């Protein structure tokens, strides 16, 4: 029983030291809502080849930071 109690106490001390190593709350609050959002947009371009109109479709990623 004594050994079991010591392991519980050791686990509590470890958990306390892990909490101290976390970044300060100001930084955590600052980075909390910042996420990068990417959206794939299909763009179209018209080119003339051999007297005919060709539509070229290509995908572009638009990324921005959102709070």
N, CA, C and O atoms as a Tripos MOL2 file, in Angstrom:
@<TRIPOS>MOLECULE
protein
  268   267    67     0     0
PROTEIN
NO_CHARGES

@<TRIPOS>ATOM
      1 N           0.8300   -1.1990    0.0000 N.3       1 UNK1
      2 CA          0.0000    0.0000    0.0000 C.3       1 UNK1
      3 C           0.8680    1.2550    0.0000 C.2       1 UNK1
      4 O           0.5590    2.2550   -0.6480 O.2       1 UNK1
      5 N           1.9870    1.1650    0.7650 N.am      2 UNK2
      6 CA          2.8770    2.3150    0.8530 C.3       2 UNK2
      7 C           3.5020    2.6120   -0.5120 C.2       2 UNK2
      8 O           3.6410    3.7750   -0.8900 O.2       2 UNK2
      9 N           3.8770    1.5710   -1.2460 N.am      3 UNK3
     10 CA          4.4810    1.7380   -2.5660 C.3       3 UNK3
     11 C           3.4720    2.3730   -3.5380 C.2       3 UNK3
     12 O           3.8270    3.2320   -4.3450 O.2       3 UNK3
     13 N           2.2160    1.9340   -3.4460 N.am      4 UNK4
     14 CA          1.1640    2.4930   -4.2910 C.3       4 UNK4
     15 C           0.9970    3.9880   -4.0250 C.2       4 UNK4
     16 O           0.8490    4.7670   -4.9660 O.2       4 UNK4
     17 N           1.0170    4.3930   -2.7650 N.am      5 UNK5
     18 CA          0.8750    5.8050   -2.4060 C.3       5 UNK5
     19 C           2.0490    6.6190   -2.9450 C.2       5 UNK5
     20 O           1.8680    7.7460   -3.4060 O.2       5 UNK5
     21 N           3.2470    6.0470   -2.8870 N.am      6 UNK6
     22 CA          4.4200    6.7650   -3.3870 C.3       6 UNK6
     23 C           4.3320    6.9750   -4.9010 C.2       6 UNK6
     24 O           4.7180    8.0310   -5.4010 O.2       6 UNK6
     25 N           3.8330    5.9860   -5.6250 N.am      7 UNK7
     26 CA          3.7170    6.1520   -7.0750 C.3       7 UNK7
     27 C           2.6810    7.2330   -7.4020 C.2       7 UNK7
     28 O           2.8570    8.0040   -8.3450 O.2       7 UNK7
     29 N           1.6050    7.2820   -6.6200 N.am      8 UNK8
     30 CA          0.5970    8.3350   -6.8420 C.3       8 UNK8
     31 C           1.1930    9.7100   -6.5680 C.2       8 UNK8
     32 O           0.9470   10.6600   -7.3110 O.2       8 UNK8
     33 N           1.9770    9.8110   -5.5000 N.am      9 UNK9
     34 CA          2.6010   11.0940   -5.1620 C.3       9 UNK9
     35 C           3.5900   11.4840   -6.2570 C.2       9 UNK9
     36 O           3.6590   12.6520   -6.6410 O.2       9 UNK9
     37 N           4.3550   10.5150   -6.7630 N.am     10 UNK10
     38 CA          5.3110   10.7940   -7.8360 C.3      10 UNK10
     39 C           4.6100   11.2730   -9.0970 C.2      10 UNK10
     40 O           5.0860   12.1860   -9.7710 O.2      10 UNK10
     41 N           3.4760   10.6540   -9.4140 N.am     11 UNK11
     42 CA          2.7120   11.0580  -10.5940 C.3      11 UNK11
     43 C           2.1870   12.4870  -10.4270 C.2      11 UNK11
     44 O           2.1720   13.2600  -11.3850 O.2      11 UNK11
     45 N           1.7570   12.8370   -9.2130 N.am     12 UNK12
     46 CA          1.2450   14.1900   -8.9630 C.3      12 UNK12
     47 C           2.3580   15.2180   -9.1150 C.2      12 UNK12
     48 O           2.1340   16.2960   -9.6670 O.2      12 UNK12
     49 N           3.5620   14.8930   -8.6260 N.am     13 UNK13
     50 CA          4.7000   15.8200   -8.7460 C.3      13 UNK13
     51 C           5.0620   15.9950  -10.2150 C.2      13 UNK13
     52 O           5.3410   17.1100  -10.6540 O.2      13 UNK13
     53 N           5.0620   14.8960  -10.9850 N.am     14 UNK14
     54 CA          5.3690   14.9760  -12.4100 C.3      14 UNK14
     55 C           4.3440   15.8360  -13.1510 C.2      14 UNK14
     56 O           4.7020   16.6470  -14.0050 O.2      14 UNK14
     57 N           3.0850   15.6530  -12.8190 N.am     15 UNK15
     58 CA          2.0350   16.4300  -13.4780 C.3      15 UNK15
     59 C           2.1980   17.9120  -13.1630 C.2      15 UNK15
     60 O           1.9800   18.7590  -14.0290 O.2      15 UNK15
     61 N           2.5780   18.2260  -11.9370 N.am     16 UNK16
     62 CA          2.7960   19.6210  -11.5490 C.3      16 UNK16
     63 C           3.9590   20.2310  -12.3070 C.2      16 UNK16
     64 O           3.8740   21.3820  -12.7350 O.2      16 UNK16
     65 N           5.0500   19.4850  -12.4850 N.am     17 UNK17
     66 CA          6.2070   20.0160  -13.2020 C.3      17 UNK17
     67 C           5.8930   20.1690  -14.6930 C.2      17 UNK17
     68 O           6.4280   21.0670  -15.3420 O.2      17 UNK17
     69 N           5.0310   19.3030  -15.2460 N.am     18 UNK18
     70 CA          4.6530   19.4200  -16.6510 C.3      18 UNK18
     71 C           3.8290   20.6840  -16.8670 C.2      18 UNK18
     72 O           3.9590   21.3490  -17.8950 O.2      18 UNK18
     73 N           2.9740   21.0160  -15.8870 N.am     19 UNK19
     74 CA          2.1340   22.2080  -16.0160 C.3      19 UNK19
     75 C           2.9930   23.4690  -15.9980 C.2      19 UNK19
     76 O           2.6600   24.4510  -16.6610 O.2      19 UNK19
     77 N           4.0940   23.4540  -15.2490 N.am     20 UNK20
     78 CA          4.9630   24.6270  -15.1780 C.3      20 UNK20
     79 C           5.6590   24.8490  -16.5170 C.2      20 UNK20
     80 O           5.9280   25.9920  -16.8850 O.2      20 UNK20
     81 N           5.9580   23.7650  -17.2580 N.am     21 UNK21
     82 CA          6.7020   23.8820  -18.5100 C.3      21 UNK21
     83 C           5.8320   24.3720  -19.6720 C.2      21 UNK21
     84 O           6.3550   24.6260  -20.7570 O.2      21 UNK21
     85 N           4.5290   24.5100  -19.4730 N.am     22 UNK22
     86 CA          3.6530   24.9880  -20.5430 C.3      22 UNK22
     87 C           3.9710   26.4520  -20.8420 C.2      22 UNK22
     88 O           4.4670   27.1540  -19.9600 O.2      22 UNK22
     89 N           3.7010   26.9350  -22.0560 N.am     23 UNK23
     90 CA          3.9880   28.3360  -22.3700 C.3      23 UNK23
     91 C           3.1460   29.2800  -21.5140 C.2      23 UNK23
     92 O           2.0860   28.9030  -21.0130 O.2      23 UNK23
     93 N           3.6230   30.4910  -21.3560 N.am     24 UNK24
     94 CA          2.9010   31.4420  -20.5100 C.3      24 UNK24
     95 C           1.5160   31.7170  -21.1040 C.2      24 UNK24
     96 O           1.3320   31.6320  -22.3180 O.2      24 UNK24
     97 N           0.5540   32.0440  -20.2550 N.am     25 UNK25
     98 CA         -0.8250   32.1840  -20.7180 C.3      25 UNK25
     99 C          -1.0070   33.2760  -21.7780 C.2      25 UNK25
    100 O          -1.8990   33.1720  -22.6190 O.2      25 UNK25
    101 N          -0.1650   34.3300  -21.7470 N.am     26 UNK26
    102 CA         -0.3240   35.4110  -22.7210 C.3      26 UNK26
    103 C          -0.1120   34.8790  -24.1400 C.2      26 UNK26
    104 O          -0.8890   35.1890  -25.0430 O.2      26 UNK26
    105 N           0.9420   34.0770  -24.3350 N.am     27 UNK27
    106 CA          1.1990   33.5180  -25.6680 C.3      27 UNK27
    107 C           0.1050   32.5290  -26.0500 C.2      27 UNK27
    108 O          -0.3340   32.4950  -27.2000 O.2      27 UNK27
    109 N          -0.3300   31.7340  -25.0960 N.am     28 UNK28
    110 CA         -1.3700   30.7480  -25.3850 C.3      28 UNK28
    111 C          -2.6490   31.4720  -25.8130 C.2      28 UNK28
    112 O          -3.3440   31.0240  -26.7250 O.2      28 UNK28
    113 N          -2.9480   32.5680  -25.1670 N.am     29 UNK29
    114 CA         -4.1510   33.3210  -25.5120 C.3      29 UNK29
    115 C          -4.0030   33.9460  -26.8930 C.2      29 UNK29
    116 O          -4.9680   34.0230  -27.6540 O.2      29 UNK29
    117 N          -2.7940   34.3900  -27.2120 N.am     30 UNK30
    118 CA         -2.5700   35.0450  -28.4970 C.3      30 UNK30
    119 C          -2.7330   34.0560  -29.6540 C.2      30 UNK30
    120 O          -3.3320   34.3890  -30.6770 O.2      30 UNK30
    121 N          -2.2050   32.8520  -29.4930 N.am     31 UNK31
    122 CA         -2.2270   31.8780  -30.5920 C.3      31 UNK31
    123 C          -3.4660   31.0100  -30.5860 C.2      31 UNK31
    124 O          -3.6000   30.1190  -31.4250 O.2      31 UNK31
    125 N          -4.3670   31.2520  -29.6640 N.am     32 UNK32
    126 CA         -5.4970   30.3400  -29.5000 C.3      32 UNK32
    127 C          -6.3860   30.2880  -30.7480 C.2      32 UNK32
    128 O          -6.7700   29.2040  -31.1890 O.2      32 UNK32
    129 N          -6.7150   31.4560  -31.3200 N.am     33 UNK33
    130 CA         -7.6740   31.4490  -32.4040 C.3      33 UNK33
    131 C          -7.0730   31.5810  -33.7880 C.2      33 UNK33
    132 O          -7.8170   31.6270  -34.7680 O.2      33 UNK33
    133 N          -5.7490   31.6430  -33.9070 N.am     34 UNK34
    134 CA         -5.1370   31.8400  -35.2120 C.3      34 UNK34
    135 C          -5.0600   30.5210  -35.9570 C.2      34 UNK34
    136 O          -4.3780   29.5890  -35.5300 O.2      34 UNK34
    137 N          -5.7630   30.4550  -37.0690 N.am     35 UNK35
    138 CA         -5.7000   29.2400  -37.8860 C.3      35 UNK35
    139 C          -5.4950   29.6570  -39.3370 C.2      35 UNK35
    140 O          -5.9940   30.6950  -39.7740 O.2      35 UNK35
    141 N          -4.7680   28.8520  -40.0650 N.am     36 UNK36
    142 CA         -4.5560   29.1370  -41.4760 C.3      36 UNK36
    143 C          -5.6520   28.4520  -42.2770 C.2      36 UNK36
    144 O          -5.8850   27.2500  -42.1440 O.2      36 UNK36
    145 N          -6.3160   29.2360  -43.1050 N.am     37 UNK37
    146 CA         -7.4130   28.7130  -43.9070 C.3      37 UNK37
    147 C          -6.9770   28.7090  -45.3610 C.2      37 UNK37
    148 O          -6.5230   29.7290  -45.8800 O.2      37 UNK37
    149 N          -7.1110   27.5800  -46.0120 N.am     38 UNK38
    150 CA         -6.7580   27.4690  -47.4260 C.3      38 UNK38
    151 C          -7.9950   27.0490  -48.2100 C.2      38 UNK38
    152 O          -8.7580   26.1810  -47.7860 O.2      38 UNK38
    153 N          -8.1700   27.6830  -49.3570 N.am     39 UNK39
    154 CA         -9.2890   27.3330  -50.2160 C.3      39 UNK39
    155 C          -8.7740   27.1630  -51.6390 C.2      39 UNK39
    156 O          -7.9700   27.9610  -52.1190 O.2      39 UNK39
    157 N          -9.2420   26.1260  -52.2980 N.am     40 UNK40
    158 CA         -8.8280   25.8760  -53.6830 C.3      40 UNK40
    159 C          -9.8250   26.5590  -54.6110 C.2      40 UNK40
    160 O         -11.0260   26.2940  -54.5580 O.2      40 UNK40
    161 N          -9.3080   27.4380  -55.4570 N.am     41 UNK41
    162 CA        -10.1480   28.1840  -56.3910 C.3      41 UNK41
    163 C          -9.7980   27.7360  -57.8020 C.2      41 UNK41
    164 O          -8.6240   27.6630  -58.1630 O.2      41 UNK41
    165 N         -10.8100   27.4380  -58.5910 N.am     42 UNK42
    166 CA        -10.5920   27.0410  -59.9850 C.3      42 UNK42
    167 C         -10.6530   28.2970  -60.8420 C.2      42 UNK42
    168 O         -11.6980   28.9400  -60.9460 O.2      42 UNK42
    169 N          -9.5210   28.6410  -61.4550 N.am     43 UNK43
    170 CA         -9.4730   29.8110  -62.3380 C.3      43 UNK43
    171 C          -9.5460   29.3450  -63.7820 C.2      43 UNK43
    172 O          -9.1490   28.2290  -64.1170 O.2      43 UNK43
    173 N         -10.0620   30.2280  -64.6280 N.am     44 UNK44
    174 CA        -10.2070   29.8920  -66.0410 C.3      44 UNK44
    175 C          -9.5400   30.9690  -66.8830 C.2      44 UNK44
    176 O          -9.6200   32.1610  -66.5840 O.2      44 UNK44
    177 N          -8.8820   30.5180  -67.9430 N.am     45 UNK45
    178 CA         -8.2300   31.4460  -68.8630 C.3      45 UNK45
    179 C          -8.6000   31.0630  -70.2840 C.2      45 UNK45
    180 O          -8.6190   29.8840  -70.6380 O.2      45 UNK45
    181 N          -8.8870   32.0470  -71.0760 N.am     46 UNK46
    182 CA         -9.2800   31.7840  -72.4660 C.3      46 UNK46
    183 C          -8.0850   32.0520  -73.3710 C.2      46 UNK46
    184 O          -7.4940   33.1300  -73.3260 O.2      46 UNK46
    185 N          -7.7350   31.0730  -74.1880 N.am     47 UNK47
    186 CA         -6.6630   31.2500  -75.1760 C.3      47 UNK47
    187 C          -7.2080   30.8630  -76.5410 C.2      47 UNK47
    188 O          -8.1040   30.0270  -76.6600 O.2      47 UNK47
    189 N          -6.6610   31.4720  -77.5390 N.am     48 UNK48
    190 CA         -7.0630   31.1740  -78.9160 C.3      48 UNK48
    191 C          -5.9910   30.3210  -79.5700 C.2      48 UNK48
    192 O          -4.8290   30.7180  -79.6550 O.2      48 UNK48
    193 N          -6.3960   29.1360  -80.0360 N.am     49 UNK49
    194 CA         -5.4640   28.2400  -80.7180 C.3      49 UNK49
    195 C          -6.0830   27.8060  -82.0450 C.2      49 UNK49
    196 O          -7.2020   27.2950  -82.0920 O.2      49 UNK49
    197 N          -5.3460   28.0160  -83.0900 N.am     50 UNK50
    198 CA         -5.8050   27.6080  -84.4200 C.3      50 UNK50
    199 C          -7.1720   28.1950  -84.7570 C.2      50 UNK50
    200 O          -8.0030   27.5560  -85.4020 O.2      50 UNK50
    201 N          -7.3790   29.4200  -84.3060 N.am     51 UNK51
    202 CA         -8.6490   30.0820  -84.6110 C.3      51 UNK51
    203 C          -9.8130   29.6350  -83.7440 C.2      51 UNK51
    204 O         -10.9500   30.0400  -83.9870 O.2      51 UNK51
    205 N          -9.5530   28.8030  -82.7340 N.am     52 UNK52
    206 CA        -10.6310   28.3450  -81.8520 C.3      52 UNK52
    207 C         -10.3460   28.7920  -80.4240 C.2      52 UNK52
    208 O          -9.2010   28.9570  -80.0040 O.2      52 UNK52
    209 N         -11.4240   28.9730  -79.7170 N.am     53 UNK53
    210 CA        -11.3340   29.4320  -78.3200 C.3      53 UNK53
    211 C         -11.2000   28.2200  -77.3970 C.2      53 UNK53
    212 O         -12.0430   27.3240  -77.4270 O.2      53 UNK53
    213 N         -10.1480   28.1860  -76.5790 N.am     54 UNK54
    214 CA         -9.9450   27.1040  -75.6090 C.3      54 UNK54
    215 C          -9.9550   27.6870  -74.2110 C.2      54 UNK54
    216 O          -9.3290   28.7140  -73.9520 O.2      54 UNK54
    217 N         -10.6690   27.0290  -73.3110 N.am     55 UNK55
    218 CA        -10.7130   27.4680  -71.9160 C.3      55 UNK55
    219 C          -9.7850   26.5700  -71.1160 C.2      55 UNK55
    220 O          -9.9570   25.3510  -71.0860 O.2      55 UNK55
    221 N          -8.8030   27.1790  -70.4700 N.am     56 UNK56
    222 CA         -7.8670   26.4220  -69.6410 C.3      56 UNK56
    223 C          -8.2690   26.6250  -68.1870 C.2      56 UNK56
    224 O          -8.3600   27.7520  -67.7010 O.2      56 UNK56
    225 N          -8.5050   25.5170  -67.5120 N.am     57 UNK57
    226 CA         -8.8690   25.5750  -66.0880 C.3      57 UNK57
    227 C          -7.6730   25.1390  -65.2660 C.2      57 UNK57
    228 O          -7.0250   24.1410  -65.5850 O.2      57 UNK57
    229 N          -7.3730   25.8900  -64.1960 N.am     58 UNK58
    230 CA         -6.3030   25.4800  -63.2950 C.3      58 UNK58
    231 C          -6.6780   25.8560  -61.8740 C.2      58 UNK58
    232 O          -7.4080   26.8170  -61.6360 O.2      58 UNK58
    233 N          -6.1590   25.0710  -60.9340 N.am     59 UNK59
    234 CA         -6.4990   25.2560  -59.5240 C.3      59 UNK59
    235 C          -5.4160   26.0640  -58.8280 C.2      59 UNK59
    236 O          -4.2230   25.8480  -59.0420 O.2      59 UNK59
    237 N          -5.8510   26.9970  -57.9910 N.am     60 UNK60
    238 CA         -4.9320   27.8490  -57.2340 C.3      60 UNK60
    239 C          -5.3520   27.7900  -55.7760 C.2      60 UNK60
    240 O          -6.5400   27.8600  -55.4600 O.2      60 UNK60
    241 N          -4.3660   27.6600  -54.8820 N.am     61 UNK61
    242 CA         -4.6570   27.6710  -53.4490 C.3      61 UNK61
    243 C          -4.5400   29.0880  -52.9170 C.2      61 UNK61
    244 O          -3.5080   29.7390  -53.0820 O.2      61 UNK61
    245 N          -5.5930   29.5590  -52.2830 N.am     62 UNK62
    246 CA         -5.5790   30.8590  -51.6080 C.3      62 UNK62
    247 C          -5.5390   30.5850  -50.1150 C.2      62 UNK62
    248 O          -6.4690   29.9940  -49.5660 O.2      62 UNK62
    249 N          -4.4750   31.0070  -49.4570 N.am     63 UNK63
    250 CA         -4.3410   30.7770  -48.0170 C.3      63 UNK63
    251 C          -4.2440   32.1110  -47.3000 C.2      63 UNK63
    252 O          -3.6180   33.0480  -47.7960 O.2      63 UNK63
    253 N          -4.8650   32.1910  -46.1330 N.am     64 UNK64
    254 CA         -4.7680   33.3880  -45.3060 C.3      64 UNK64
    255 C          -4.9500   32.9810  -43.8560 C.2      64 UNK64
    256 O          -5.4490   31.8980  -43.5520 O.2      64 UNK64
    257 N          -4.5420   33.8600  -42.9830 N.am     65 UNK65
    258 CA         -4.6490   33.6160  -41.5380 C.3      65 UNK65
    259 C          -5.9420   34.2240  -41.0290 C.2      65 UNK65
    260 O          -6.2620   35.3770  -41.3190 O.2      65 UNK65
    261 N          -6.6810   33.4310  -40.2640 N.am     66 UNK66
    262 CA         -7.9460   33.8860  -39.7160 C.3      66 UNK66
    263 C          -7.9040   33.7670  -38.2090 C.2      66 UNK66
    264 O          -7.3600   32.8040  -37.6670 O.2      66 UNK66
    265 N          -8.4710   34.7350  -37.5430 N.am     67 UNK67
    266 CA         -8.4920   34.6930  -36.0790 C.3      67 UNK67
    267 C          -9.6470   33.8790  -35.5720 C.2      67 UNK67
    268 O          -9.8190   33.7360  -34.3620 O.2      67 UNK67
@<TRIPOS>BOND
     1     1     2 1
     2     2     3 1
     3     3     4 2
     4     3     5 am
     5     5     6 1
     6     6     7 1
     7     7     8 2
     8     7     9 am
     9     9    10 1
    10    10    11 1
    11    11    12 2
    12    11    13 am
    13    13    14 1
    14    14    15 1
    15    15    16 2
    16    15    17 am
    17    17    18 1
    18    18    19 1
    19    19    20 2
    20    19    21 am
    21    21    22 1
    22    22    23 1
    23    23    24 2
    24    23    25 am
    25    25    26 1
    26    26    27 1
    27    27    28 2
    28    27    29 am
    29    29    30 1
    30    30    31 1
    31    31    32 2
    32    31    33 am
    33    33    34 1
    34    34    35 1
    35    35    36 2
    36    35    37 am
    37    37    38 1
    38    38    39 1
    39    39    40 2
    40    39    41 am
    41    41    42 1
    42    42    43 1
    43    43    44 2
    44    43    45 am
    45    45    46 1
    46    46    47 1
    47    47    48 2
    48    47    49 am
    49    49    50 1
    50    50    51 1
    51    51    52 2
    52    51    53 am
    53    53    54 1
    54    54    55 1
    55    55    56 2
    56    55    57 am
    57    57    58 1
    58    58    59 1
    59    59    60 2
    60    59    61 am
    61    61    62 1
    62    62    63 1
    63    63    64 2
    64    63    65 am
    65    65    66 1
    66    66    67 1
    67    67    68 2
    68    67    69 am
    69    69    70 1
    70    70    71 1
    71    71    72 2
    72    71    73 am
    73    73    74 1
    74    74    75 1
    75    75    76 2
    76    75    77 am
    77    77    78 1
    78    78    79 1
    79    79    80 2
    80    79    81 am
    81    81    82 1
    82    82    83 1
    83    83    84 2
    84    83    85 am
    85    85    86 1
    86    86    87 1
    87    87    88 2
    88    87    89 am
    89    89    90 1
    90    90    91 1
    91    91    92 2
    92    91    93 am
    93    93    94 1
    94    94    95 1
    95    95    96 2
    96    95    97 am
    97    97    98 1
    98    98    99 1
    99    99   100 2
   100    99   101 am
   101   101   102 1
   102   102   103 1
   103   103   104 2
   104   103   105 am
   105   105   106 1
   106   106   107 1
   107   107   108 2
   108   107   109 am
   109   109   110 1
   110   110   111 1
   111   111   112 2
   112   111   113 am
   113   113   114 1
   114   114   115 1
   115   115   116 2
   116   115   117 am
   117   117   118 1
   118   118   119 1
   119   119   120 2
   120   119   121 am
   121   121   122 1
   122   122   123 1
   123   123   124 2
   124   123   125 am
   125   125   126 1
   126   126   127 1
   127   127   128 2
   128   127   129 am
   129   129   130 1
   130   130   131 1
   131   131   132 2
   132   131   133 am
   133   133   134 1
   134   134   135 1
   135   135   136 2
   136   135   137 am
   137   137   138 1
   138   138   139 1
   139   139   140 2
   140   139   141 am
   141   141   142 1
   142   142   143 1
   143   143   144 2
   144   143   145 am
   145   145   146 1
   146   146   147 1
   147   147   148 2
   148   147   149 am
   149   149   150 1
   150   150   151 1
   151   151   152 2
   152   151   153 am
   153   153   154 1
   154   154   155 1
   155   155   156 2
   156   155   157 am
   157   157   158 1
   158   158   159 1
   159   159   160 2
   160   159   161 am
   161   161   162 1
   162   162   163 1
   163   163   164 2
   164   163   165 am
   165   165   166 1
   166   166   167 1
   167   167   168 2
   168   167   169 am
   169   169   170 1
   170   170   171 1
   171   171   172 2
   172   171   173 am
   173   173   174 1
   174   174   175 1
   175   175   176 2
   176   175   177 am
   177   177   178 1
   178   178   179 1
   179   179   180 2
   180   179   181 am
   181   181   182 1
   182   182   183 1
   183   183   184 2
   184   183   185 am
   185   185   186 1
   186   186   187 1
   187   187   188 2
   188   187   189 am
   189   189   190 1
   190   190   191 1
   191   191   192 2
   192   191   193 am
   193   193   194 1
   194   194   195 1
   195   195   196 2
   196   195   197 am
   197   197   198 1
   198   198   199 1
   199   199   200 2
   200   199   201 am
   201   201   202 1
   202   202   203 1
   203   203   204 2
   204   203   205 am
   205   205   206 1
   206   206   207 1
   207   207   208 2
   208   207   209 am
   209   209   210 1
   210   210   211 1
   211   211   212 2
   212   211   213 am
   213   213   214 1
   214   214   215 1
   215   215   216 2
   216   215   217 am
   217   217   218 1
   218   218   219 1
   219   219   220 2
   220   219   221 am
   221   221   222 1
   222   222   223 1
   223   223   224 2
   224   223   225 am
   225   225   226 1
   226   226   227 1
   227   227   228 2
   228   227   229 am
   229   229   230 1
   230   230   231 1
   231   231   232 2
   232   231   233 am
   233   233   234 1
   234   234   235 1
   235   235   236 2
   236   235   237 am
   237   237   238 1
   238   238   239 1
   239   239   240 2
   240   239   241 am
   241   241   242 1
   242   242   243 1
   243   243   244 2
   244   243   245 am
   245   245   246 1
   246   246   247 1
   247   247   248 2
   248   247   249 am
   249   249   250 1
   250   250   251 1
   251   251   252 2
   252   251   253 am
   253   253   254 1
   254   254   255 1
   255   255   256 2
   256   255   257 am
   257   257   258 1
   258   258   259 1
   259   259   260 2
   260   259   261 am
   261   261   262 1
   262   262   263 1
   263   263   264 2
   264   263   265 am
   265   265   266 1
   266   266   267 1
   267   267   268 2
@<TRIPOS>SUBSTRUCTURE
     1 UNK1         2 RESIDUE 1 A UNK
     2 UNK2         6 RESIDUE 1 A UNK
     3 UNK3        10 RESIDUE 1 A UNK
     4 UNK4        14 RESIDUE 1 A UNK
     5 UNK5        18 RESIDUE 1 A UNK
     6 UNK6        22 RESIDUE 1 A UNK
     7 UNK7        26 RESIDUE 1 A UNK
     8 UNK8        30 RESIDUE 1 A UNK
     9 UNK9        34 RESIDUE 1 A UNK
    10 UNK10       38 RESIDUE 1 A UNK
    11 UNK11       42 RESIDUE 1 A UNK
    12 UNK12       46 RESIDUE 1 A UNK
    13 UNK13       50 RESIDUE 1 A UNK
    14 UNK14       54 RESIDUE 1 A UNK
    15 UNK15       58 RESIDUE 1 A UNK
    16 UNK16       62 RESIDUE 1 A UNK
    17 UNK17       66 RESIDUE 1 A UNK
    18 UNK18       70 RESIDUE 1 A UNK
    19 UNK19       74 RESIDUE 1 A UNK
    20 UNK20       78 RESIDUE 1 A UNK
    21 UNK21       82 RESIDUE 1 A UNK
    22 UNK22       86 RESIDUE 1 A UNK
    23 UNK23       90 RESIDUE 1 A UNK
    24 UNK24       94 RESIDUE 1 A UNK
    25 UNK25       98 RESIDUE 1 A UNK
    26 UNK26      102 RESIDUE 1 A UNK
    27 UNK27      106 RESIDUE 1 A UNK
    28 UNK28      110 RESIDUE 1 A UNK
    29 UNK29      114 RESIDUE 1 A UNK
    30 UNK30      118 RESIDUE 1 A UNK
    31 UNK31      122 RESIDUE 1 A UNK
    32 UNK32      126 RESIDUE 1 A UNK
    33 UNK33      130 RESIDUE 1 A UNK
    34 UNK34      134 RESIDUE 1 A UNK
    35 UNK35      138 RESIDUE 1 A UNK
    36 UNK36      142 RESIDUE 1 A UNK
    37 UNK37      146 RESIDUE 1 A UNK
    38 UNK38      150 RESIDUE 1 A UNK
    39 UNK39      154 RESIDUE 1 A UNK
    40 UNK40      158 RESIDUE 1 A UNK
    41 UNK41      162 RESIDUE 1 A UNK
    42 UNK42      166 RESIDUE 1 A UNK
    43 UNK43      170 RESIDUE 1 A UNK
    44 UNK44      174 RESIDUE 1 A UNK
    45 UNK45      178 RESIDUE 1 A UNK
    46 UNK46      182 RESIDUE 1 A UNK
    47 UNK47      186 RESIDUE 1 A UNK
    48 UNK48      190 RESIDUE 1 A UNK
    49 UNK49      194 RESIDUE 1 A UNK
    50 UNK50      198 RESIDUE 1 A UNK
    51 UNK51      202 RESIDUE 1 A UNK
    52 UNK52      206 RESIDUE 1 A UNK
    53 UNK53      210 RESIDUE 1 A UNK
    54 UNK54      214 RESIDUE 1 A UNK
    55 UNK55      218 RESIDUE 1 A UNK
    56 UNK56      222 RESIDUE 1 A UNK
    57 UNK57      226 RESIDUE 1 A UNK
    58 UNK58      230 RESIDUE 1 A UNK
    59 UNK59      234 RESIDUE 1 A UNK
    60 UNK60      238 RESIDUE 1 A UNK
    61 UNK61      242 RESIDUE 1 A UNK
    62 UNK62      246 RESIDUE 1 A UNK
    63 UNK63      250 RESIDUE 1 A UNK
    64 UNK64      254 RESIDUE 1 A UNK
    65 UNK65      258 RESIDUE 1 A UNK
    66 UNK66      262 RESIDUE 1 A UNK
    67 UNK67      266 RESIDUE 1 A UNK
